[in-house]
Amino acid sequence: MKKISMLLFIIATTIACNNKSGSEKTTESGFKYIVYTKSEGPKIKVGDYVTLIMVYKNEKDSILFDSRNSSLPLRFQLDKIPFKGSFEDGLLNLAKNDSATFFVPADSLYTYLFKGKSGMIVPQEQTGFTAGSLVKFDIKVLNIQSPAEAEEEIQMKLSAEEKKEKAELNKYLYDNKITIEPSEEGYYLIIREKGKGAAIDSGKIVSVEYEGRFTDGKVFDGTKQAGRPYTFVSGAHHVIKGWELAMKKLNAGDKFTLIVPSKLGYGEEGIRNPRNGTFIVPPYKALIFDMSIITVDDVPAVSGR
């Protein structure tokens, strides 16, 4: 999962430098990069939180993603250097307000991201990381924070975002005359039509039709767009926690509305579109699902050897 998150992170990241003239540098490990602006402040260290603008490009200089398209800048903790010559390796040479271009070997990046326990999980030609090429990262460092500084800022922001979410959810409940009490975990389950089918026990294969929207009515997802029901295994953590909890109380044929606070949904991180990095679900968003349980089946038996 960390490697997939890393892939989404790289596909969802920050800047084409306007100033094309710079000085080429080489680190002790042989990592080459070009510096466009150089500051005298302290350099990034492992453990620091960094805020960046970064553009991810292929060997033909085509922009695959620009983080400036997102509503929030890229911010993360540099907890480790995954391999020598990674862009994280290059960050150790930069200070606040520095801008640079890093050239990362596509083969190393591909191996790090796509190597599974039994080999490579995706052929290299399907990833965009052309064998033998260099992947370009244009980077501008906006801020560097120690863990303590970052944690203080995060807690202040979380408090404000949590209050905003609670206000939006309370308004939705009031406007829609929803008076039922939430579950112990915090979700709201409103049964519209009770089915008579099988109960959803852990390990069952469940097919549902649903439409997901925000409290303002904007639809963000649904099976109508896909043209088919969504199928998952109950209890296997294939869906958000709010779904997993509610399914335990449902049967095939049930039609209902499920209201999920962000702590049981996508939380403080939200979920981004991996193609362009924009938020499909922003952080701290309560979600409303209109759902129908289509089928509840046993997992097909697998014949023994």
N, C-alpha and C positions, 0 to 999 in steps of 0.2 A: 504493500500500500504506500510506503514512503517513496518508492521509486515512481509510482504513478502520480503521487502528489507532486513530486519533483518535476515530472514531465509537464503536468498542468501548470506548475509554477513557471517553468521556462517558457511554455507557450503563452503564458499570461504575463509578460514583462516588458521594458522601458527605454531610449532616445537616439535619434539620429543627431550626431553632433554637427552643429552648423559650421564650426571652424574645422576645416579639413586638414590644416597644417598642424603638425605636432611632432613631438620627439619620440622616437622609438626606444623602448626600454627592454631589457632582458633580465629576468630574475635568475637566482642561483639554480633553480630547477630547469631553466631553459625556456620558461614561459615568456612569450613575446607580447608586448602590448604597446599602444601608442597613447601618450598623454597629451591632451589638448590644453587643459588648464591645470595648474599645480598649486596647491595651497600648502601652507606651512604648519597646519594644525596636526594633532595626533592622528595616526593612521588607524584604520579599522582593525580590530582584534577579534579573534575567535571568542564568541560569547556576546559580542556587541549586537545591538539592534540597529539595522540600517534601513534608511528610506531612500529609494532610488527611482530614477526614471531610466528605463532600459528598452532598447529596441532589439528584437531578435531577428537575424537575417541569415539567409542561406548563402552558398558560395557565389551565387549570381548577384548578390547584393539586393535581392528582393525582400522587402519587409514582410515577415510572416505574422508579426504581432507588434503592436505599439501600446505600451501601458498607458499612454496619455489618453487612450480611448476609454479607459475606465474612470469611474467617478472617484476612485481613491488611488493614491500613489502606492507603489509596491513597497511593502514594509515586512521585514522578517528578521529573525534572529540567526546570525551566522554561527550555527552550533558546531559545524565541522567543515573540513575541506574534503570533499568526496574523493578527489583524485588530483594528482599533480597536473597542472595545466587547465584545471576547471576555472570557470569565471569566478567562483568563490576564492580560489587561490589568488587570482588577480586582485580581488578586493582588498587584500591585505596590504597592497601598495598604494592605496588611495586614502585621502582625507576628505573631510567635509568640503563640498563645493568643487571637488575635482571632477573632471570629465575625461573619459578614456574610451578606447576601443580595445576589446580583448579578442584574440583569435584562438578559439578552442578547437582542438582536433575532433572532427566529427566521429571518428572511429571510437575514441575514448568516451565521448558523450553517449554514443549509441550503446556501447558495452555496459556502461554504468546504469543507464536507464532501463534497458530491455533484457538484461541477463536474468533468467529465472533459475530455479533449482535444477531443471533438466535441460538447460540450454537457453538460447535466445528465444524470447516469446513472440517476437515480431521480426520478419525479415528486414534487413537494413534498407533495402530499396523501397520499402513501404513507409519509412519513417521520415523521409526528407533529409536525413543525415547522409549525404553522398559519401561513399567510401573514399578515403584519401583527401577529403576536402577540409576546409576550416569553417567553423561556424562563428559568425561575428556577433559580438555583443557590444552595442554602443551604450555607454553608461554615464549617468550624471548622479553624483552622490548628493542628496539633499540634506541628510541628517545622519548623525551617529549618536547613539545613546548607550550608556551602560545598562545592564539589566535592571538596576535599581531605578534609574531615571525612566526607563521604558515602562516598568511595572507601575510606577506612580501615575504616569500619563494614561496607561491602559485602564487603570481602575477608575480614574476620573471620567474617561470617555464611556466606559461600560455603564457607570451609574447613570449618566445622561441618556444613553441609548436605551437602557432598560426602562427608564421612566417614560420615554417616548413610546416604546412598544406597548407598555401597559396602558397608557392613555388611549392609543389607537385601538387596542383590543376592547377596552371598556366602552368606548364610543360605538364600536361595531355591535357589541352585545346589546347596548341600550337602544340603538337605532333599529335593530332587528328584533327587539322585544324578546331576547333570549334570557330566560330567568333561571334555567337549570343550574345546579351547582357543578363546578368542575370535578373531575375525578381526583383522587388523592394525589396523583402525579401531576395534574394540572391541565389535562385536555378536556374538551367538551364533546360529548357524543349525543347527537340528536337523531333518534331512530325515526325515519319517515315511513317505512314500510317493513314489517317483520317477515322474514323469510322462514321457510320450514325445512331448509336443507341441513347438511352436516355442519357440525360445529368446527371452528377453526382451531384445531389443536396444533401444538408445536410439531413441525416436520411436515405439515400438510402443504400441498401445492395449491396456491390460491390465485384465482384470476379475477381481476377487478376492472371495472370501468370507473373513471374518475375525471373530475375537473378540479384543478388547483388554482386558487386565486388569493389575492391579498385582501386586507380589510377594506381597501378602496374599490374593490371589485375587479381589478385588473387580473386577467387570467395569465398565469405563467407556465402552465403545463397541463397536459391531459391526454387521455387516450383517443379523443376525437382527432387530434392532430396526427397521432400515430396510425389511426385507422384500425386498431386492434386492441383487445384488452391487455392489461399489464399483468404479468404472471411472476410470482415470487414464491419462495419457500418460507412459510411462517416460522419465526424463531431463529432464522439463519442470519439475521442482521443485514438483509438485502435492502431494507427500507428504513425510513427514519424511525426514531424511537416512538414517536406518537402513534404511528401506524402499528408498530409491533404490539404496543400496549392495548390499543383499542381492539385489535383483531381477536384477542383472547375472549372478548365478550360478544362476538358476532358469529353469524351462521350464513351459509349459502342462501342467497335470495334476499338478504337484508339490503335495504336502501337507507342511506343515512347521510348526515352532515357531520364531519369531524373537524373541530377547531383545535389547532395545535399551536401552542406558544413556541417561540423560537428555541427555548431550552430543550424541547422535544422534537425540534425540526433541524434547521441548519445553523442555529446558534449564532455565535459572534463572528463566525467566518463567512456565513452565507455560502452560496454556490455560484461559481462562475461558468460562463460559456467557454469551453476549452479552445474554441476557434479564435475568439477575439478578446477574451479576458473580462468582458463586461459581466455584470451580475445578472444571473437568472433569478436568484433569490438574494436580496441584499442582507447584510447582517441584521440581526434583531428584527426579524419580520415574523409576525404571527401569520399562520396559513389556514385557509378554509378549504376543505375538500368536500365536494358533493360526490358520493360514491355509491356503487352497487357491487355486491359480491356476486359474481357470475357463477363460479364453480369452486368447490373445495374437494380436492382429490388426494388420494394417497400417492406417495412417491412410488413409481413403478419398481417392482422387484427386479433385482439384478441377479441373473442366474450365476451360480457358483462355478468355479473352475472344474 
